[in-house]
Amino acid sequence: MTIQRFETGPRMSQVVVHGNTVYLAGVVAGRAAGKSVTEQTQDILAIIDGHLAKAGTDKSKLLSATIYITDMKTFPEMNAVWDGWVSAGNTPARATVEAKLAAPQYNVEIMVVAAK
């Protein structure tokens, strides 16, 4: 079975396709500094849409999602954006974790796995 990799760098690939499964690396907002959790989540989900399309799938085929936020107090704010984006009736298995992220400007990071 072949493995396809997109946006591959020396440390990681943004998208890996193995068989009919698509794995995305954790996605953070572009130019996150000064953006609210709402804005960062909107940006991240748009990036995820693009990565999924590149791999030949979409959010209706999400299998799982892991969401990292720096402060659980912002959970409702992030969820409001997520709930408006996720495909109704096709919601993935999901976990949300409070965690310190790679750089202080990031408040949200989302990683998903999808079927093709």
DSSP file (Angstrom, degrees, kcal/mol; ACC not computed):
  #  RESIDUE AA STRUCTURE BP1 BP2  ACC     N-H-->O    O-->H-N    N-H-->O    O-->H-N    TCO  KAPPA ALPHA  PHI   PSI    X-CA   Y-CA   Z-CA
    1    1 A M              0   0    0      0, 0.0     2,-0.1     0, 0.0     0, 0.0   0.000 360.0 360.0 360.0 135.3    0.0    0.0    0.0
    2    2 A T        -     0   0    0     16,-0.0    17,-1.1    17,-0.0     2,-0.4  -0.414 360.0-146.0 -83.8 157.2    1.4    3.4   -0.9
    3    3 A I  E     -A   18   0A   0     15,-0.2     2,-0.4    -2,-0.1    15,-0.2  -0.991  10.6-162.4-121.5 128.6    1.9    6.4    1.3
    4    4 A Q  E     -A   17   0A   0     13,-2.5    13,-2.9    -2,-0.4     2,-0.4  -0.893   4.5-166.0-109.1 141.8    1.4    9.9    0.0
    5    5 A R  E     -A   16   0A   0     -2,-0.4     2,-0.4    11,-0.2     3,-0.2  -0.991   0.4-164.6-129.1 137.2    2.8   12.9    1.9
    6    6 A F  E    S+A   15   0A   0      9,-2.6     9,-1.6    -2,-0.4     8,-1.2  -0.932  71.0   8.6-121.9 145.4    2.0   16.6    1.3
    7    7 A E  E    S-     0   0A   0     -2,-0.4     7,-1.2     6,-0.2     2,-0.4   0.957  84.9-175.0  50.8  57.8    3.8   19.7    2.5
    8    8 A T  E     +A   13   0A   0      5,-0.2     5,-0.3    -3,-0.2    -1,-0.2  -0.694   9.5 172.5 -89.9 132.6    6.7   17.6    3.7
    9    9 A G        -     0   0    0      3,-2.7    -1,-0.0    -2,-0.4     0, 0.0  -0.603  50.8 -84.4-124.0-172.7    9.6   19.1    5.6
   10   10 A P  S    S+     0   0    0      0, 0.0     3,-0.1     0, 0.0    -2,-0.0   0.742 126.2  32.2 -68.8 -22.5   12.6   17.9    7.4
   11   11 A R  S    S-     0   0    0      1,-0.3     2,-0.3     0, 0.0    -3,-0.0   0.773 126.9 -17.6-104.2 -34.2   10.6   17.3   10.6
   12   12 A M        -     0   0    0     -5,-0.1    -3,-2.7    13,-0.0     2,-0.4  -0.982  53.2-113.8-164.6 167.1    7.1   16.4    9.5
   13   13 A S  E     -A    8   0A   0     -2,-0.3    -5,-0.2    -5,-0.3    -6,-0.2  -0.901  17.3-143.4-109.5 144.1    4.5   16.3    6.8
   14   14 A Q  E    S+     0   0A   0     -7,-1.2    11,-2.4    -8,-1.2     2,-0.4   0.845  89.7  23.7 -73.1 -33.6    1.3   18.3    7.1
   15   15 A V  E     -AB   6  24A   0     -9,-1.6    -9,-2.6     9,-0.2     2,-0.4  -0.999  64.1-176.3-137.3 133.0   -0.8   15.6    5.5
   16   16 A V  E     -AB   5  23A   0      7,-2.4     7,-3.2    -2,-0.4     2,-0.5  -0.998   7.2-163.8-129.6 129.1   -0.1   11.9    5.2
   17   17 A V  E     +AB   4  22A   0    -13,-2.9   -13,-2.5    -2,-0.4     2,-0.5  -0.958  10.4 175.1-114.2 123.3   -2.4    9.5    3.2
   18   18 A H  E >   -AB   3  21A   0      3,-2.6     3,-1.9    -2,-0.5     2,-0.3  -0.966  65.7 -47.4-128.0 113.6   -2.1    5.8    3.8
   19   19 A G  T 3  S-     0   0    0    -17,-1.1   -15,-0.1    -2,-0.5   -17,-0.0  -0.482 123.2 -22.4  62.2-124.0   -4.7    3.7    2.0
   20   20 A N  T 3  S+     0   0    0     -2,-0.3    96,-2.5    -3,-0.1     2,-0.4   0.060 118.7  96.1-106.2  23.6   -8.0    5.3    2.6
   21   21 A T  E <   -BC  18 115A   0     -3,-1.9    -3,-2.6    94,-0.2     2,-0.5  -0.954  55.6-159.0-119.2 135.1   -7.0    7.2    5.7
   22   22 A V  E     -BC  17 114A   0     92,-3.6    92,-2.8    -2,-0.4     2,-0.5  -0.950   6.1-166.2-115.1 125.1   -5.8   10.8    5.9
   23   23 A Y  E     -BC  16 113A   0     -7,-3.2    -7,-2.4    -2,-0.5     2,-0.4  -0.938   3.7-161.1-112.3 128.0   -3.8   12.0    8.8
   24   24 A L  E     -B   15   0A   0     88,-2.5    -9,-0.2    -2,-0.5   -10,-0.1  -0.883  17.3-126.4-107.3 141.6   -3.2   15.7    9.4
   25   25 A A        -     0   0    0    -11,-2.4    87,-0.3    -2,-0.4     2,-0.1  -0.294  54.2 -69.8 -67.8 166.2   -0.5   17.2   11.6
   26   26 A G        -     0   0    0     85,-0.2     2,-0.5    83,-0.1    85,-0.3  -0.419  56.5-146.1 -59.9 133.9   -1.6   19.6   14.3
   27   27 A V  B     -D  110   0A   0     83,-2.9    83,-2.1    -2,-0.1     2,-0.3  -0.906  17.6-176.9-111.2 130.2   -2.8   22.8   12.7
   28   28 A V        -     0   0    0     -2,-0.5    81,-0.1    81,-0.2     2,-0.1  -0.803  36.7 -86.4-117.3 163.9   -2.3   26.2   14.2
   29   29 A A    >   -     0   0    0     79,-0.5     3,-0.6    -2,-0.3     2,-0.3  -0.378  39.6-116.6 -69.1 144.1   -3.5   29.6   12.9
   30   30 A G  T 3  S+     0   0    0      1,-0.3    -1,-0.1    10,-0.1    13,-0.1  -0.625  98.8   3.9 -75.6 140.8   -1.4   31.6   10.5
   31   31 A R  T 3  S+     0   0    0     -2,-0.3    -1,-0.3     1,-0.1     4,-0.0   0.942  82.9 171.6  45.6  59.5   -0.2   34.9   12.0
   32   32 A A    X   +     0   0    0     -3,-0.6     3,-2.5     2,-0.1    -1,-0.1   0.719  31.5 115.7 -73.9 -24.3   -1.9   33.9   15.3
   33   33 A A  T 3  S+     0   0    0      1,-0.3     3,-0.1    73,-0.0    72,-0.1  -0.221  88.9   5.6 -55.5 128.6   -0.5   36.8   17.4
   34   34 A G  T 3  S+     0   0    0      1,-0.3     2,-0.3    71,-0.1    -1,-0.3   0.371  99.2 127.0  81.8  -5.6   -3.3   39.1   18.6
   35   35 A K    <   -     0   0    0     -3,-2.5    -1,-0.3    70,-0.2    72,-0.0  -0.632  58.2-123.0 -86.5 143.7   -6.0   36.8   17.3
   36   36 A S     >  -     0   0    0     -2,-0.3     4,-2.9    -3,-0.1     5,-0.2  -0.235  29.6-102.8 -73.1 169.5   -8.8   35.6   19.5
   37   37 A V  H  > S+     0   0    0      2,-0.2     4,-2.7     1,-0.2     5,-0.2   0.893 125.2  54.0 -60.3 -39.8   -9.6   32.0   20.1
   38   38 A T  H  > S+     0   0    0      2,-0.2     4,-2.4     1,-0.2    -1,-0.2   0.951 111.3  43.7 -58.4 -50.8  -12.5   32.4   17.8
   39   39 A E  H  > S+     0   0    0      1,-0.2     4,-2.3     2,-0.2    -2,-0.2   0.900 114.3  49.7 -64.7 -41.4  -10.3   33.8   15.0
   40   40 A Q  H  X S+     0   0    0     -4,-2.9     4,-2.7     2,-0.2    -1,-0.2   0.925 111.6  48.6 -63.8 -43.1   -7.6   31.2   15.5
   41   41 A T  H  X S+     0   0    0     -4,-2.7     4,-2.6     2,-0.2     5,-0.2   0.914 111.0  50.3 -64.0 -42.5  -10.2   28.4   15.4
   42   42 A Q  H  X S+     0   0    0     -4,-2.4     4,-1.8    -5,-0.2    -1,-0.2   0.923 112.6  47.3 -59.4 -45.0  -11.8   29.8   12.2
   43   43 A D  H  X S+     0   0    0     -4,-2.3     4,-2.1     2,-0.2    -2,-0.2   0.924 112.1  49.7 -62.4 -46.4   -8.3   30.1   10.6
   44   44 A I  H  X S+     0   0    0     -4,-2.7     4,-2.7     1,-0.2    -2,-0.2   0.920 109.9  50.1 -60.6 -46.1   -7.4   26.5   11.6
   45   45 A L  H  X S+     0   0    0     -4,-2.6     4,-2.3     1,-0.2    -1,-0.2   0.848 109.0  52.1 -66.4 -33.0  -10.6   25.0   10.3
   46   46 A A  H  X S+     0   0    0     -4,-1.8     4,-1.8    -5,-0.2    -1,-0.2   0.903 110.7  48.4 -66.1 -40.5  -10.1   26.8    7.0
   47   47 A I  H  X S+     0   0    0     -4,-2.1     4,-2.5     2,-0.2    -2,-0.2   0.918 110.2  51.6 -64.2 -43.3   -6.6   25.3    6.8
   48   48 A I  H  X S+     0   0    0     -4,-2.7     4,-2.9     1,-0.2     5,-0.3   0.921 106.6  54.0 -60.0 -44.3   -7.9   21.9    7.7
   49   49 A D  H  X S+     0   0    0     -4,-2.3     4,-2.2     1,-0.2    -1,-0.2   0.916 110.4  47.6 -54.9 -43.8  -10.5   22.2    4.9
   50   50 A G  H  X S+     0   0    0     -4,-1.8     4,-2.2     2,-0.2    -2,-0.2   0.908 112.1  48.2 -65.4 -43.4   -7.7   22.9    2.4
   51   51 A H  H  X S+     0   0    0     -4,-2.5     4,-1.5     2,-0.2    -2,-0.2   0.913 112.1  49.3 -64.2 -42.9   -5.6   20.0    3.6
   52   52 A L  H  <>S+     0   0    0     -4,-2.9     5,-2.7     1,-0.2     4,-0.4   0.913 110.5  50.5 -63.7 -41.8   -8.5   17.6    3.4
   53   53 A A  H ><5S+     0   0    0     -4,-2.2     3,-1.4    -5,-0.3    -1,-0.2   0.912 106.9  54.6 -61.9 -42.3   -9.4   18.7   -0.1
   54   54 A K  H 3<5S+     0   0    0     -4,-2.2    -1,-0.2     1,-0.3    -2,-0.2   0.840 109.6  48.3 -58.5 -33.7   -5.7   18.3   -1.2
   55   55 A A  T 3<5S-     0   0    0     -4,-1.5    -1,-0.3    -3,-0.2    -2,-0.2   0.447 123.6-104.7 -88.7  -1.5   -5.9   14.7    0.1
   56   56 A G  T < 5S+     0   0    0     -3,-1.4     2,-0.2    -4,-0.4    -3,-0.2   0.799  87.7  83.7  86.3  29.9   -9.2   14.0   -1.7
   57   57 A T      < -     0   0    0     -5,-2.7    -1,-0.3    -8,-0.1     2,-0.3  -0.774  56.6-144.9-144.5-171.0  -11.6   14.2    1.2
   58   58 A D    >   -     0   0    0     57,-0.4     3,-2.2    -2,-0.2    57,-0.2  -0.931  40.6 -82.0-155.2 177.6  -13.6   16.6    3.4
   59   59 A K  G >  S+     0   0    0      1,-0.3     3,-1.4    -2,-0.3    28,-0.4   0.673 115.1  72.2 -63.9 -18.3  -14.9   17.3    6.9
   60   60 A S  G 3  S+     0   0    0      1,-0.3    -1,-0.3    26,-0.1    26,-0.0   0.639  98.0  51.8 -70.2 -11.6  -17.9   15.0    6.4
   61   61 A K  G <  S+     0   0    0     -3,-2.2    54,-2.7    54,-0.1    -1,-0.3   0.144  76.8 139.7-111.0  18.0  -15.4   12.1    6.6
   62   62 A L  E <   -E  114   0A   0     -3,-1.4    52,-0.3    28,-0.2     3,-0.1  -0.399  26.5-178.7 -62.8 136.0  -13.7   13.0    9.8
   63   63 A L  E     -     0   0A   0     50,-3.3    30,-2.3     1,-0.4     2,-0.3   0.781  64.9  -3.3-100.7 -42.7  -12.9   10.0   12.0
   64   64 A S  E     -Ef 113  93A   0     49,-1.8    49,-2.2    28,-0.3    -1,-0.4  -0.987  55.0-164.0-150.7 157.7  -11.3   11.7   15.0
   65   65 A A  E     -Ef 112  94A   0     28,-1.9    30,-1.9    -2,-0.3     2,-0.5  -0.995   4.2-163.3-143.8 139.7  -10.1   15.1   16.2
   66   66 A T  E     -Ef 111  95A   0     45,-2.9    45,-2.6    -2,-0.3     2,-0.5  -0.994  13.2-166.4-122.3 124.4   -7.8   16.2   19.0
   67   67 A I  E     -Ef 110  96A   0     28,-2.9    30,-3.1    -2,-0.5     2,-0.5  -0.939   3.6-164.0-115.7 128.2   -8.1   19.8   20.0
   68   68 A Y  E     +Ef 109  97A   0     41,-3.3    41,-2.2    -2,-0.5     2,-0.4  -0.946  11.2 177.5-110.4 127.6   -5.5   21.5   22.2
   69   69 A I  E     -Ef 108  98A   0     28,-2.5    30,-2.2    -2,-0.5    39,-0.2  -0.969  30.3-138.8-128.5 148.3   -6.3   24.8   23.9
   70   70 A T  S    S+     0   0    0     37,-1.8     2,-0.3    -2,-0.4    38,-0.1   0.677  92.3  29.2 -80.3 -16.5   -4.2   26.7   26.2
   71   71 A D    >   -     0   0    0     36,-0.4     3,-2.5     1,-0.1    -1,-0.2  -0.917  63.6-150.3-148.5 116.5   -7.0   27.7   28.6
   72   72 A M  G >  S+     0   0    0     -2,-0.3     3,-1.6     1,-0.3    -1,-0.1   0.688  94.6  75.6 -60.5 -17.4  -10.1   25.6   29.3
   73   73 A K  G 3  S+     0   0    0      1,-0.3    -1,-0.3     2,-0.1     4,-0.2   0.764  92.9  53.9 -63.6 -22.3  -12.0   28.8   30.0
   74   74 A T  G <> S+     0   0    0     -3,-2.5     4,-2.5     1,-0.2    -1,-0.3   0.365  77.6 103.4 -93.0   5.2  -12.0   29.4   26.2
   75   75 A F  H <> S+     0   0    0     -3,-1.6     4,-2.7     1,-0.2    -1,-0.2   0.904  80.3  48.2 -53.9 -47.8  -13.6   25.9   25.5
   76   76 A P  H  > S+     0   0    0      0, 0.0     4,-2.0     0, 0.0    -1,-0.2   0.887 111.0  51.7 -62.8 -37.1  -17.1   27.4   24.8
   77   77 A E  H  > S+     0   0    0     -4,-0.2     4,-1.1     2,-0.2    -2,-0.2   0.929 113.5  43.1 -64.3 -46.5  -15.5   30.0   22.4
   78   78 A M  H  X S+     0   0    0     -4,-2.5     4,-2.5     1,-0.2     3,-0.4   0.921 112.8  53.8 -64.3 -44.1  -13.7   27.3   20.5
   79   79 A N  H  X S+     0   0    0     -4,-2.7     4,-3.3    -5,-0.2     5,-0.2   0.840 100.4  60.4 -61.7 -34.8  -16.7   25.0   20.5
   80   80 A A  H  X S+     0   0    0     -4,-2.0     4,-1.1     2,-0.2    -1,-0.2   0.902 111.1  40.4 -60.3 -40.7  -19.0   27.8   19.1
   81   81 A V  H  X S+     0   0    0     -4,-1.1     4,-1.0    -3,-0.4     3,-0.3   0.935 116.0  50.2 -72.3 -47.0  -16.8   27.9   16.0
   82   82 A W  H >X S+     0   0    0     -4,-2.5     4,-3.0     1,-0.2     3,-1.0   0.927 108.3  53.0 -55.6 -48.0  -16.3   24.1   15.8
   83   83 A D  H 3< S+     0   0    0     -4,-3.3    -1,-0.2     1,-0.3    -2,-0.2   0.824 109.0  49.4 -61.5 -32.8  -20.1   23.5   16.1
   84   84 A G  H 3< S+     0   0    0     -4,-1.1    -1,-0.3    -3,-0.3    -2,-0.2   0.683 118.8  39.4 -76.8 -18.2  -20.7   25.8   13.2
   85   85 A W  H << S+     0   0    0     -4,-1.0    -2,-0.2    -3,-1.0    -3,-0.2   0.842  89.8  94.4 -98.7 -42.3  -18.1   24.1   11.0
   86   86 A V  S  < S-     0   0    0     -4,-3.0     2,-0.6    -5,-0.2     5,-0.1  -0.174  85.8-101.8 -61.9 146.7  -18.4   20.4   11.7
   87   87 A S    >   -     0   0    0    -28,-0.4     3,-2.4     3,-0.3    -1,-0.1  -0.565  39.5-119.2 -73.4 115.2  -20.6   18.3    9.4
   88   88 A A  T 3  S+     0   0    0     -2,-0.6    -1,-0.1     1,-0.3    -5,-0.0  -0.275  97.8  13.8 -56.8 133.4  -23.9   17.7   11.1
   89   89 A G  T 3  S+     0   0    0      1,-0.0    -1,-0.3    -3,-0.0    -2,-0.1   0.369 118.8  73.9  81.8  -5.8  -24.5   13.9   11.5
   90   90 A N    <   +     0   0    0     -3,-2.4    -3,-0.3     2,-0.0   -28,-0.2  -0.083  61.6 153.3-127.4  32.7  -20.9   13.2   10.7
   91   91 A T        -     0   0    0     -5,-0.1     2,-0.1     1,-0.1     3,-0.1  -0.402  36.7-131.5 -69.6 139.8  -19.2   14.3   13.9
   92   92 A P        -     0   0    0      0, 0.0   -28,-0.3     0, 0.0     2,-0.2  -0.317  28.6 -88.3 -83.0 167.3  -15.9   12.6   14.7
   93   93 A A  E     -f   64   0A   0    -30,-2.3   -28,-1.9    -2,-0.1     2,-0.3  -0.574  62.5-170.8 -63.7 141.3  -14.7   11.0   17.9
   94   94 A R  E     -f   65   0A   0    -30,-0.2     2,-0.4    -2,-0.2   -28,-0.2  -0.995  27.9-172.1-148.2 146.2  -13.1   14.0   19.7
   95   95 A A  E     -f   66   0A   0    -30,-1.9   -28,-2.9    -2,-0.3     2,-0.4  -0.990   9.6-158.5-132.3 145.0  -10.9   14.9   22.6
   96   96 A T  E     -f   67   0A   0     -2,-0.4     2,-0.4   -30,-0.2   -28,-0.2  -0.994  14.8-175.1-124.6 130.4  -10.1   18.4   23.9
   97   97 A V  E     -f   68   0A   0    -30,-3.1   -28,-2.5    -2,-0.4     2,-0.5  -0.965  25.6-130.9-128.3 136.7   -7.0   18.9   26.1
   98   98 A E  E     +f   69   0A   0     -2,-0.4     2,-0.3   -30,-0.2   -28,-0.2  -0.778  47.9 152.0 -83.5 127.1   -5.7   21.9   27.9
   99   99 A A        -     0   0    0    -30,-2.2     2,-0.5    -2,-0.5    -2,-0.0  -0.994  52.2-106.6-154.1 153.4   -2.0   22.2   27.0
  100  100 A K        -     0   0    0     -2,-0.3     2,-0.1     2,-0.0     7,-0.1  -0.740  46.2-144.2 -78.5 129.8    0.9   24.6   26.6
  101  101 A L        -     0   0    0     -2,-0.5    -1,-0.0     5,-0.3     8,-0.0  -0.369  26.3 -90.6 -96.8 177.1    1.5   24.9   22.8
  102  102 A A  S    S+     0   0    0     -2,-0.1    -1,-0.1     1,-0.1    -2,-0.0   0.750 108.3  19.2 -62.0 -29.6    4.7   25.4   20.9
  103  103 A A  S >  S-     0   0    0      3,-0.1     3,-1.7     1,-0.0    -2,-0.2  -0.988  79.2-116.9-142.7 150.4    4.7   29.2   20.9
  104  104 A P  T 3  S+     0   0    0      0, 0.0    -2,-0.1     0, 0.0    -3,-0.0   0.711 108.3  64.0 -64.5 -21.4    2.9   31.7   23.2
  105  105 A Q  T 3  S+     0   0    0    -72,-0.1     2,-0.5     2,-0.0   -70,-0.2   0.673  85.6  89.3 -75.9 -14.6    0.8   33.2   20.3
  106  106 A Y    <   +     0   0    0     -3,-1.7    -5,-0.3     1,-0.1     3,-0.1  -0.723  40.2 164.0 -88.4 126.9   -1.0   29.9   19.7
  107  107 A N        +     0   0    0     -2,-0.5   -37,-1.8     1,-0.3   -36,-0.4   0.553  68.2  33.9-110.1 -17.0   -4.1   29.4   21.7
  108  108 A V  E     + E   0  69A   0    -39,-0.2   -79,-0.5   -38,-0.1     2,-0.3  -0.998  54.5 177.8-142.8 140.7   -5.6   26.5   19.7
  109  109 A E  E     - E   0  68A   0    -41,-2.2   -41,-3.3    -2,-0.3     2,-0.4  -0.984  11.4-166.4-141.1 134.9   -4.2   23.5   17.8
  110  110 A I  E     -DE  27  67A   0    -83,-2.1   -83,-2.9    -2,-0.3     2,-0.4  -0.980   6.4-173.6-128.8 135.5   -6.3   20.9   16.0
  111  111 A M  E     - E   0  66A   0    -45,-2.6   -45,-2.9    -2,-0.4     2,-0.3  -0.993  13.1-177.1-126.1 131.0   -5.3   17.5   14.6
  112  112 A V  E     - E   0  65A   0     -2,-0.4   -88,-2.5   -87,-0.3     2,-0.4  -0.900  20.2-155.3-130.0 158.6   -7.7   15.3   12.6
  113  113 A V  E     -CE  23  64A   0    -49,-2.2   -50,-3.3    -2,-0.3   -49,-1.8  -0.992  23.6-179.6-126.2 136.7   -7.9   11.9   11.0
  114  114 A A  E     -CE  22  62A   0    -92,-2.8   -92,-3.6    -2,-0.4   -52,-0.2  -0.946  27.4-118.7-136.4 155.9  -10.3   11.4    8.1
  115  115 A A  E      C   21   0A   0    -54,-2.7   -57,-0.4    -2,-0.3   -94,-0.2  -0.585 360.0 360.0 -83.8 156.3  -11.4    8.7    5.7
  116  116 A K              0   0    0    -96,-2.5   -95,-0.1    -2,-0.2    -1,-0.1   0.456 360.0 360.0 -85.4 360.0  -10.9    9.2    2.0
